Amino acid sequence: MAFTNEQMERYSRHIILQEVGVKGQKKLLNSKVLIIGAGGLGAPAAMYLAAAGVGTIGIADADEVDLSNLQRQIIHGTADVGKAKVKSAKETMNAMNPDVTVNTYRTFVTSENIMDLIKDYDFIIDGTDNFPAKFLINDACVMAKKPFSHAGIIRFKGQLMTYVPGEGPCYRCVFKNPPPKDAVPTCKQAGVIGAMGGVIGSLQAMEAIKYIIGVGDLLVGKLLTYDALTMQFRTVKLPKADGKCAVCGDHPTITELIDYEQAECDGK
Ligand SMILES: [Zn+2]
């Protein structure tokens, strides 16, 4: 595949990088990334991946754009209120880069559909905002041997880690089980500073890009936390993959996907 003149210009700032080059840009154009959740995290992640020329981007979300989303979900505009988030996201990504094929899935991820959703993708981005979805994505990615980026944001705080099969702990190795329903406030109840999605969602896009190109160190076996009020990034080294982990351990007890009961939380 030879680049057109337009592509050479569009991706020139990538191509000039020794770590990317024509080879890396071709890898991006041939790659497939699935973003689950077109909200605070998924919006910036989707925009940077589209801009970077990730050739196929899937986006899964069941919701419609709400006015209260716009403070942080910058892929949607005021005119998109009431529109399906996946449709609004696709329009923004297509307008940004015609090289990108956007596949939309207007659905919540469940134990019934997630294996089918993730199977054709090289890397998964967890842009969801609730624990049942986060554990479901982890367990499905472990079972399907798919790498993924986990992230969470609330108030002025954010965190992320990356799972690569066979290379480090999974989300469940670290966090074991979802907290009891309603034990943890949602963003709707607790609030979140809008730019937090931009910081952490962009870092998720960065992890996907590095994974695809095969450069640098991923947040595998590491948890990055960000406190916007003190402006501190910390990277905590995590213990190795837990041999007793219920899903990725030597004798897994979770062999079927679980739909945990969801707290009242809708990404709004
Ligand atoms: Zn594990």
py3Dmol code that shows the C-alpha trace and the ligand (Angstrom):
import py3Dmol

protein = """\
ATOM      1  CA  MET A   1       0.000   0.000   0.000  1.00  0.00           C
ATOM      2  CA  ALA A   2       1.575   3.273  -1.116  1.00  0.00           C
ATOM      3  CA  PHE A   3       0.543   6.501   0.535  1.00  0.00           C
ATOM      4  CA  THR A   4      -1.183   9.159  -1.505  1.00  0.00           C
ATOM      5  CA  ASN A   5       0.278  12.663  -1.460  1.00  0.00           C
ATOM      6  CA  GLU A   6      -2.564  13.670   0.812  1.00  0.00           C
ATOM      7  CA  GLN A   7      -1.722  10.901   3.281  1.00  0.00           C
ATOM      8  CA  MET A   8       1.977  11.804   3.194  1.00  0.00           C
ATOM      9  CA  GLU A   9       1.017  15.322   4.200  1.00  0.00           C
ATOM     10  CA  ARG A  10      -1.689  14.370   6.682  1.00  0.00           C
ATOM     11  CA  TYR A  11       0.614  12.018   8.589  1.00  0.00           C
ATOM     12  CA  SER A  12       3.872  13.935   8.010  1.00  0.00           C
ATOM     13  CA  ARG A  13       4.395  14.684  11.717  1.00  0.00           C
ATOM     14  CA  HIS A  14       4.114  10.965  12.453  1.00  0.00           C
ATOM     15  CA  ILE A  15       6.202   9.858   9.503  1.00  0.00           C
ATOM     16  CA  ILE A  16       9.082  12.139  10.471  1.00  0.00           C
ATOM     17  CA  LEU A  17       9.286  10.459  13.885  1.00  0.00           C
ATOM     18  CA  GLN A  18      11.931   7.760  13.943  1.00  0.00           C
ATOM     19  CA  GLU A  19       9.672   5.613  16.152  1.00  0.00           C
ATOM     20  CA  VAL A  20       6.767   5.787  13.701  1.00  0.00           C
ATOM     21  CA  GLY A  21       7.901   6.386  10.117  1.00  0.00           C
ATOM     22  CA  VAL A  22       6.061   5.067   7.064  1.00  0.00           C
ATOM     23  CA  LYS A  23       6.108   1.586   8.593  1.00  0.00           C
ATOM     24  CA  GLY A  24       4.436   2.675  11.824  1.00  0.00           C
ATOM     25  CA  GLN A  25       1.864   4.764   9.996  1.00  0.00           C
ATOM     26  CA  LYS A  26       0.977   1.759   7.842  1.00  0.00           C
ATOM     27  CA  LYS A  27       0.540  -0.295  11.012  1.00  0.00           C
ATOM     28  CA  LEU A  28      -1.878   2.331  12.319  1.00  0.00           C
ATOM     29  CA  LEU A  29      -3.855   2.388   9.065  1.00  0.00           C
ATOM     30  CA  ASN A  30      -4.100  -1.409   9.131  1.00  0.00           C
ATOM     31  CA  SER A  31      -5.105  -1.589  12.807  1.00  0.00           C
ATOM     32  CA  LYS A  32      -8.483  -1.987  14.460  1.00  0.00           C
ATOM     33  CA  VAL A  33      -9.367  -0.462  17.815  1.00  0.00           C
ATOM     34  CA  LEU A  34     -12.669  -0.833  19.654  1.00  0.00           C
ATOM     35  CA  ILE A  35     -13.771   1.900  22.035  1.00  0.00           C
ATOM     36  CA  ILE A  36     -16.440   0.878  24.517  1.00  0.00           C
ATOM     37  CA  GLY A  37     -18.271   4.018  25.651  1.00  0.00           C
ATOM     38  CA  ALA A  38     -18.511   7.252  23.652  1.00  0.00           C
ATOM     39  CA  GLY A  39     -18.383   9.429  26.768  1.00  0.00           C
ATOM     40  CA  GLY A  40     -15.817  11.399  28.741  1.00  0.00           C
ATOM     41  CA  LEU A  41     -12.962   8.953  28.057  1.00  0.00           C
ATOM     42  CA  GLY A  42     -14.117   7.532  24.743  1.00  0.00           C
ATOM     43  CA  ALA A  43     -14.635  10.944  23.111  1.00  0.00           C
ATOM     44  CA  PRO A  44     -11.025  12.180  23.218  1.00  0.00           C
ATOM     45  CA  ALA A  45      -9.668   8.657  22.668  1.00  0.00           C
ATOM     46  CA  ALA A  46     -11.798   8.288  19.527  1.00  0.00           C
ATOM     47  CA  MET A  47     -10.798  11.697  18.199  1.00  0.00           C
ATOM     48  CA  TYR A  48      -7.057  11.137  18.641  1.00  0.00           C
ATOM     49  CA  LEU A  49      -7.216   7.631  17.185  1.00  0.00           C
ATOM     50  CA  ALA A  50      -9.164   8.903  14.182  1.00  0.00           C
ATOM     51  CA  ALA A  51      -6.750  11.795  13.718  1.00  0.00           C
ATOM     52  CA  ALA A  52      -3.819   9.355  13.977  1.00  0.00           C
ATOM     53  CA  GLY A  53      -5.201   7.277  11.125  1.00  0.00           C
ATOM     54  CA  VAL A  54      -6.178   4.115  12.982  1.00  0.00           C
ATOM     55  CA  GLY A  55      -7.827   2.486   9.988  1.00  0.00           C
ATOM     56  CA  THR A  56     -10.797   0.856  11.677  1.00  0.00           C
ATOM     57  CA  ILE A  57     -12.368   2.195  14.843  1.00  0.00           C
ATOM     58  CA  GLY A  58     -15.351   0.533  16.470  1.00  0.00           C
ATOM     59  CA  ILE A  59     -17.418   2.500  18.932  1.00  0.00           C
ATOM     60  CA  ALA A  60     -20.035   0.954  21.210  1.00  0.00           C
ATOM     61  CA  ASP A  61     -22.527   2.950  23.249  1.00  0.00           C
ATOM     62  CA  ALA A  62     -26.278   2.663  23.769  1.00  0.00           C
ATOM     63  CA  ASP A  63     -26.956   6.230  24.871  1.00  0.00           C
ATOM     64  CA  GLU A  64     -28.038   9.432  23.244  1.00  0.00           C
ATOM     65  CA  VAL A  65     -26.204  12.721  23.609  1.00  0.00           C
ATOM     66  CA  ASP A  66     -27.460  14.686  26.600  1.00  0.00           C
ATOM     67  CA  LEU A  67     -26.827  18.377  27.232  1.00  0.00           C
ATOM     68  CA  SER A  68     -24.985  17.498  30.459  1.00  0.00           C
ATOM     69  CA  ASN A  69     -22.497  15.388  28.425  1.00  0.00           C
ATOM     70  CA  LEU A  70     -21.083  18.340  26.506  1.00  0.00           C
ATOM     71  CA  GLN A  71     -18.963  19.700  29.379  1.00  0.00           C
ATOM     72  CA  ARG A  72     -16.501  16.848  28.711  1.00  0.00           C
ATOM     73  CA  GLN A  73     -17.593  14.649  25.797  1.00  0.00           C
ATOM     74  CA  ILE A  74     -16.036  16.861  23.146  1.00  0.00           C
ATOM     75  CA  ILE A  75     -16.775  14.558  20.216  1.00  0.00           C
ATOM     76  CA  HIS A  76     -20.413  15.718  20.448  1.00  0.00           C
ATOM     77  CA  GLY A  77     -21.754  19.212  19.830  1.00  0.00           C
ATOM     78  CA  THR A  78     -24.835  21.138  20.889  1.00  0.00           C
ATOM     79  CA  ALA A  79     -26.631  20.223  17.660  1.00  0.00           C
ATOM     80  CA  ASP A  80     -26.089  16.517  18.497  1.00  0.00           C
ATOM     81  CA  VAL A  81     -28.211  16.555  21.669  1.00  0.00           C
ATOM     82  CA  GLY A  82     -30.763  13.766  21.338  1.00  0.00           C
ATOM     83  CA  LYS A  83     -28.763  11.946  18.671  1.00  0.00           C
ATOM     84  CA  ALA A  84     -27.285   8.488  19.259  1.00  0.00           C
ATOM     85  CA  LYS A  85     -23.779   8.983  20.667  1.00  0.00           C
ATOM     86  CA  VAL A  86     -22.286   6.468  18.247  1.00  0.00           C
ATOM     87  CA  LYS A  87     -23.785   8.356  15.288  1.00  0.00           C
ATOM     88  CA  SER A  88     -22.558  11.715  16.532  1.00  0.00           C
ATOM     89  CA  ALA A  89     -19.090  10.240  17.226  1.00  0.00           C
ATOM     90  CA  LYS A  90     -18.921   8.672  13.779  1.00  0.00           C
ATOM     91  CA  GLU A  91     -19.795  11.968  12.098  1.00  0.00           C
ATOM     92  CA  THR A  92     -17.027  13.795  13.968  1.00  0.00           C
ATOM     93  CA  MET A  93     -14.442  11.095  13.207  1.00  0.00           C
ATOM     94  CA  ASN A  94     -15.395  10.896   9.523  1.00  0.00           C
ATOM     95  CA  ALA A  95     -15.209  14.671   9.207  1.00  0.00           C
ATOM     96  CA  MET A  96     -11.755  14.600  10.780  1.00  0.00           C
ATOM     97  CA  ASN A  97     -10.238  11.795   8.715  1.00  0.00           C
ATOM     98  CA  PRO A  98     -11.780  10.059   5.687  1.00  0.00           C
ATOM     99  CA  ASP A  99      -9.126   7.298   5.934  1.00  0.00           C
ATOM    100  CA  VAL A 100     -10.913   5.873   8.965  1.00  0.00           C
ATOM    101  CA  THR A 101     -13.706   3.306   8.792  1.00  0.00           C
ATOM    102  CA  VAL A 102     -15.955   3.758  11.810  1.00  0.00           C
ATOM    103  CA  ASN A 103     -18.080   0.821  12.915  1.00  0.00           C
ATOM    104  CA  THR A 104     -20.889   1.758  15.278  1.00  0.00           C
ATOM    105  CA  TYR A 105     -22.588  -0.514  17.808  1.00  0.00           C
ATOM    106  CA  ARG A 106     -25.563   1.109  19.476  1.00  0.00           C
ATOM    107  CA  THR A 107     -25.708  -1.208  22.438  1.00  0.00           C
ATOM    108  CA  PHE A 108     -24.601  -1.695  26.011  1.00  0.00           C
ATOM    109  CA  VAL A 109     -21.925  -4.344  26.319  1.00  0.00           C
ATOM    110  CA  THR A 110     -23.223  -7.446  28.044  1.00  0.00           C
ATOM    111  CA  SER A 111     -22.043 -10.997  28.620  1.00  0.00           C
ATOM    112  CA  GLU A 112     -24.132 -11.895  25.566  1.00  0.00           C
ATOM    113  CA  ASN A 113     -22.538  -9.577  23.019  1.00  0.00           C
ATOM    114  CA  ILE A 114     -19.063  -8.629  24.210  1.00  0.00           C
ATOM    115  CA  MET A 115     -17.113 -11.600  22.835  1.00  0.00           C
ATOM    116  CA  ASP A 116     -18.586 -10.974  19.409  1.00  0.00           C
ATOM    117  CA  LEU A 117     -17.863  -7.241  19.637  1.00  0.00           C
ATOM    118  CA  ILE A 118     -14.194  -7.561  20.579  1.00  0.00           C
ATOM    119  CA  LYS A 119     -13.226 -10.507  18.383  1.00  0.00           C
ATOM    120  CA  ASP A 120     -12.199  -8.545  15.284  1.00  0.00           C
ATOM    121  CA  TYR A 121     -10.237  -5.817  17.092  1.00  0.00           C
ATOM    122  CA  ASP A 122      -6.519  -5.585  17.930  1.00  0.00           C
ATOM    123  CA  PHE A 123      -6.887  -3.381  21.007  1.00  0.00           C
ATOM    124  CA  ILE A 124      -9.814  -2.421  23.235  1.00  0.00           C
ATOM    125  CA  ILE A 125     -10.330   0.852  25.078  1.00  0.00           C
ATOM    126  CA  ASP A 126     -12.510   0.739  28.167  1.00  0.00           C
ATOM    127  CA  GLY A 127     -14.184   4.124  28.197  1.00  0.00           C
ATOM    128  CA  THR A 128     -17.045   3.030  30.438  1.00  0.00           C
ATOM    129  CA  ASP A 129     -17.966   4.629  33.730  1.00  0.00           C
ATOM    130  CA  ASN A 130     -19.218   1.763  35.870  1.00  0.00           C
ATOM    131  CA  PHE A 131     -17.714  -1.248  37.611  1.00  0.00           C
ATOM    132  CA  PRO A 132     -19.907  -3.978  36.093  1.00  0.00           C
ATOM    133  CA  ALA A 133     -18.801  -2.927  32.596  1.00  0.00           C
ATOM    134  CA  LYS A 134     -15.153  -2.654  33.659  1.00  0.00           C
ATOM    135  CA  PHE A 135     -15.077  -6.177  35.094  1.00  0.00           C
ATOM    136  CA  LEU A 136     -16.979  -7.529  32.093  1.00  0.00           C
ATOM    137  CA  ILE A 137     -14.499  -5.936  29.667  1.00  0.00           C
ATOM    138  CA  ASN A 138     -11.560  -7.271  31.685  1.00  0.00           C
ATOM    139  CA  ASP A 139     -12.879 -10.804  31.880  1.00  0.00           C
ATOM    140  CA  ALA A 140     -13.830 -10.887  28.192  1.00  0.00           C
ATOM    141  CA  CYS A 141     -10.431  -9.526  27.124  1.00  0.00           C
ATOM    142  CA  VAL A 142      -8.621 -12.070  29.311  1.00  0.00           C
ATOM    143  CA  MET A 143     -10.723 -14.903  27.859  1.00  0.00           C
ATOM    144  CA  ALA A 144     -10.315 -13.682  24.273  1.00  0.00           C
ATOM    145  CA  LYS A 145      -6.626 -12.821  24.813  1.00  0.00           C
ATOM    146  CA  LYS A 146      -7.110  -9.195  23.787  1.00  0.00           C
ATOM    147  CA  PRO A 147      -5.052  -6.286  25.111  1.00  0.00           C
ATOM    148  CA  PHE A 148      -6.997  -3.390  26.582  1.00  0.00           C
ATOM    149  CA  SER A 149      -6.646  -0.061  28.321  1.00  0.00           C
ATOM    150  CA  HIS A 150      -8.570   0.394  31.549  1.00  0.00           C
ATOM    151  CA  ALA A 151      -9.297   3.871  32.847  1.00  0.00           C
ATOM    152  CA  GLY A 152     -11.524   5.575  35.377  1.00  0.00           C
ATOM    153  CA  ILE A 153     -12.211   9.217  36.209  1.00  0.00           C
ATOM    154  CA  ILE A 154     -14.091  10.943  39.002  1.00  0.00           C
ATOM    155  CA  ARG A 155     -13.979  14.471  40.443  1.00  0.00           C
ATOM    156  CA  PHE A 156     -10.363  15.664  39.946  1.00  0.00           C
ATOM    157  CA  LYS A 157      -8.849  12.176  39.786  1.00  0.00           C
ATOM    158  CA  GLY A 158      -8.073   9.666  37.110  1.00  0.00           C
ATOM    159  CA  GLN A 159      -6.303   6.338  36.748  1.00  0.00           C
ATOM    160  CA  LEU A 160      -5.309   3.950  34.037  1.00  0.00           C
ATOM    161  CA  MET A 161      -3.534   0.673  33.391  1.00  0.00           C
ATOM    162  CA  THR A 162      -3.001  -1.550  30.385  1.00  0.00           C
ATOM    163  CA  TYR A 163      -3.478  -5.292  30.142  1.00  0.00           C
ATOM    164  CA  VAL A 164      -1.556  -7.332  27.616  1.00  0.00           C
ATOM    165  CA  PRO A 165      -2.231 -11.095  27.716  1.00  0.00           C
ATOM    166  CA  GLY A 166       0.579 -13.051  29.297  1.00  0.00           C
ATOM    167  CA  GLU A 167       2.585  -9.939  30.145  1.00  0.00           C
ATOM    168  CA  GLY A 168       1.122  -8.638  33.384  1.00  0.00           C
ATOM    169  CA  PRO A 169      -1.764  -8.517  35.824  1.00  0.00           C
ATOM    170  CA  CYS A 170      -5.350  -8.049  34.691  1.00  0.00           C
ATOM    171  CA  TYR A 171      -7.785  -5.564  36.216  1.00  0.00           C
ATOM    172  CA  ARG A 172      -9.218  -8.339  38.381  1.00  0.00           C
ATOM    173  CA  CYS A 173      -5.760  -9.308  39.696  1.00  0.00           C
ATOM    174  CA  VAL A 174      -5.618  -5.784  41.131  1.00  0.00           C
ATOM    175  CA  PHE A 175      -9.224  -4.965  42.034  1.00  0.00           C
ATOM    176  CA  LYS A 176     -10.649  -8.500  42.640  1.00  0.00           C
ATOM    177  CA  ASN A 177     -14.404  -7.778  42.594  1.00  0.00           C
ATOM    178  CA  PRO A 178     -16.708  -4.853  41.891  1.00  0.00           C
ATOM    179  CA  PRO A 179     -17.572  -2.793  44.978  1.00  0.00           C
ATOM    180  CA  PRO A 180     -21.116  -3.305  46.291  1.00  0.00           C
ATOM    181  CA  LYS A 181     -23.778  -1.639  44.184  1.00  0.00           C
ATOM    182  CA  ASP A 182     -24.195   2.029  45.184  1.00  0.00           C
ATOM    183  CA  ALA A 183     -21.076   1.912  47.431  1.00  0.00           C
ATOM    184  CA  VAL A 184     -19.156   4.154  45.078  1.00  0.00           C
ATOM    185  CA  PRO A 185     -20.618   7.369  43.715  1.00  0.00           C
ATOM    186  CA  THR A 186     -20.946   7.726  39.962  1.00  0.00           C
ATOM    187  CA  CYS A 187     -19.734  10.751  38.013  1.00  0.00           C
ATOM    188  CA  LYS A 188     -23.335  11.900  37.894  1.00  0.00           C
ATOM    189  CA  GLN A 189     -23.478  11.917  41.691  1.00  0.00           C
ATOM    190  CA  ALA A 190     -19.916  13.018  42.432  1.00  0.00           C
ATOM    191  CA  GLY A 191     -19.046  15.202  39.458  1.00  0.00           C
ATOM    192  CA  VAL A 192     -15.979  15.178  37.254  1.00  0.00           C
ATOM    193  CA  ILE A 193     -13.886  18.004  35.876  1.00  0.00           C
ATOM    194  CA  GLY A 194     -14.350  18.033  32.112  1.00  0.00           C
ATOM    195  CA  ALA A 195     -10.696  18.138  31.094  1.00  0.00           C
ATOM    196  CA  MET A 196     -10.045  14.977  33.151  1.00  0.00           C
ATOM    197  CA  GLY A 197     -11.595  12.945  30.327  1.00  0.00           C
ATOM    198  CA  GLY A 198      -9.250  14.708  27.915  1.00  0.00           C
ATOM    199  CA  VAL A 199      -6.155  13.888  29.971  1.00  0.00           C
ATOM    200  CA  ILE A 200      -6.946  10.259  30.705  1.00  0.00           C
ATOM    201  CA  GLY A 201      -8.769   9.448  27.435  1.00  0.00           C
ATOM    202  CA  SER A 202      -5.812  10.834  25.473  1.00  0.00           C
ATOM    203  CA  LEU A 203      -3.470   8.630  27.497  1.00  0.00           C
ATOM    204  CA  GLN A 204      -5.628   5.639  26.547  1.00  0.00           C
ATOM    205  CA  ALA A 205      -5.260   6.602  22.867  1.00  0.00           C
ATOM    206  CA  MET A 206      -1.508   6.887  23.437  1.00  0.00           C
ATOM    207  CA  GLU A 207      -1.353   3.362  24.889  1.00  0.00           C
ATOM    208  CA  ALA A 208      -3.274   1.994  21.878  1.00  0.00           C
ATOM    209  CA  ILE A 209      -0.978   3.800  19.420  1.00  0.00           C
ATOM    210  CA  LYS A 210       2.190   2.565  21.185  1.00  0.00           C
ATOM    211  CA  TYR A 211       0.833  -0.977  21.303  1.00  0.00           C
ATOM    212  CA  ILE A 212       0.028  -0.930  17.571  1.00  0.00           C
ATOM    213  CA  ILE A 213       3.351   0.580  16.511  1.00  0.00           C
ATOM    214  CA  GLY A 214       5.262  -1.516  19.032  1.00  0.00           C
ATOM    215  CA  VAL A 215       7.266   1.256  20.693  1.00  0.00           C
ATOM    216  CA  GLY A 216       7.947   2.378  24.245  1.00  0.00           C
ATOM    217  CA  ASP A 217       6.735   0.997  27.541  1.00  0.00           C
ATOM    218  CA  LEU A 218       3.076   0.342  28.145  1.00  0.00           C
ATOM    219  CA  LEU A 219       1.346   0.634  31.514  1.00  0.00           C
ATOM    220  CA  VAL A 220       1.492  -3.131  31.862  1.00  0.00           C
ATOM    221  CA  GLY A 221       1.991  -4.098  35.498  1.00  0.00           C
ATOM    222  CA  LYS A 222       1.686  -0.427  36.407  1.00  0.00           C
ATOM    223  CA  LEU A 223      -1.165   1.791  37.547  1.00  0.00           C
ATOM    224  CA  LEU A 224      -0.946   5.457  36.657  1.00  0.00           C
ATOM    225  CA  THR A 225      -2.887   7.856  38.839  1.00  0.00           C
ATOM    226  CA  TYR A 226      -3.440  11.543  38.222  1.00  0.00           C
ATOM    227  CA  ASP A 227      -4.576  14.125  40.737  1.00  0.00           C
ATOM    228  CA  ALA A 228      -5.435  17.353  38.947  1.00  0.00           C
ATOM    229  CA  LEU A 229      -5.634  19.405  42.147  1.00  0.00           C
ATOM    230  CA  THR A 230      -2.063  18.652  43.216  1.00  0.00           C
ATOM    231  CA  MET A 231      -1.009  18.162  39.579  1.00  0.00           C
ATOM    232  CA  GLN A 232       0.696  14.906  40.400  1.00  0.00           C
ATOM    233  CA  PHE A 233       1.066  11.913  38.150  1.00  0.00           C
ATOM    234  CA  ARG A 234       2.140   8.755  39.941  1.00  0.00           C
ATOM    235  CA  THR A 235       2.968   5.387  38.467  1.00  0.00           C
ATOM    236  CA  VAL A 236       2.642   2.555  40.951  1.00  0.00           C
ATOM    237  CA  LYS A 237       4.257  -0.753  40.149  1.00  0.00           C
ATOM    238  CA  LEU A 238       1.680  -3.529  40.531  1.00  0.00           C
ATOM    239  CA  PRO A 239       2.356  -7.047  41.765  1.00  0.00           C
ATOM    240  CA  LYS A 240       2.842  -9.655  39.057  1.00  0.00           C
ATOM    241  CA  ALA A 241      -0.184 -11.404  37.575  1.00  0.00           C
ATOM    242  CA  ASP A 242      -1.889 -13.238  40.438  1.00  0.00           C
ATOM    243  CA  GLY A 243      -1.669 -16.985  39.946  1.00  0.00           C
ATOM    244  CA  LYS A 244      -4.823 -17.211  42.069  1.00  0.00           C
ATOM    245  CA  CYS A 245      -6.737 -14.612  40.002  1.00  0.00           C
ATOM    246  CA  ALA A 246     -10.300 -15.787  39.385  1.00  0.00           C
ATOM    247  CA  VAL A 247     -10.074 -15.080  35.674  1.00  0.00           C
ATOM    248  CA  CYS A 248      -6.428 -15.006  34.507  1.00  0.00           C
ATOM    249  CA  GLY A 249      -4.949 -17.289  37.206  1.00  0.00           C
ATOM    250  CA  ASP A 250      -3.724 -20.857  36.896  1.00  0.00           C
ATOM    251  CA  HIS A 251      -7.082 -22.335  37.901  1.00  0.00           C
ATOM    252  CA  PRO A 252      -9.715 -19.766  36.943  1.00  0.00           C
ATOM    253  CA  THR A 253     -13.043 -19.967  38.750  1.00  0.00           C
ATOM    254  CA  ILE A 254     -14.657 -17.447  36.422  1.00  0.00           C
ATOM    255  CA  THR A 255     -15.100 -19.271  33.150  1.00  0.00           C
ATOM    256  CA  GLU A 256     -18.297 -17.577  32.058  1.00  0.00           C
ATOM    257  CA  LEU A 257     -18.895 -13.856  31.791  1.00  0.00           C
ATOM    258  CA  ILE A 258     -20.826 -12.150  34.579  1.00  0.00           C
ATOM    259  CA  ASP A 259     -23.362  -9.334  34.270  1.00  0.00           C
ATOM    260  CA  TYR A 260     -23.010  -7.671  37.661  1.00  0.00           C
ATOM    261  CA  GLU A 261     -25.936  -5.618  38.847  1.00  0.00           C
ATOM    262  CA  GLN A 262     -25.381  -2.053  37.795  1.00  0.00           C
ATOM    263  CA  ALA A 263     -25.688   0.938  40.091  1.00  0.00           C
ATOM    264  CA  GLU A 264     -27.793   3.799  38.812  1.00  0.00           C
ATOM    265  CA  CYS A 265     -25.301   5.180  36.373  1.00  0.00           C
ATOM    266  CA  ASP A 266     -25.720   6.159  32.792  1.00  0.00           C
ATOM    267  CA  GLY A 267     -22.691   8.128  31.747  1.00  0.00           C
ATOM    268  CA  LYS A 268     -24.588  11.378  31.881  1.00  0.00           C
TER     269      LYS A 268
END
"""
ligand_1 = """\
1
ZN
Zn -5.977 -11.522 36.678
"""
view = py3Dmol.view(width=600, height=400)
view.addModel(protein, "pdb")
view.setStyle({"model": 0}, {"cartoon": {"style": "trace"}})
view.addModel(ligand_1, "xyz")
view.setStyle({"model": 1}, {"stick": {}})
view.zoomTo()
view.show()
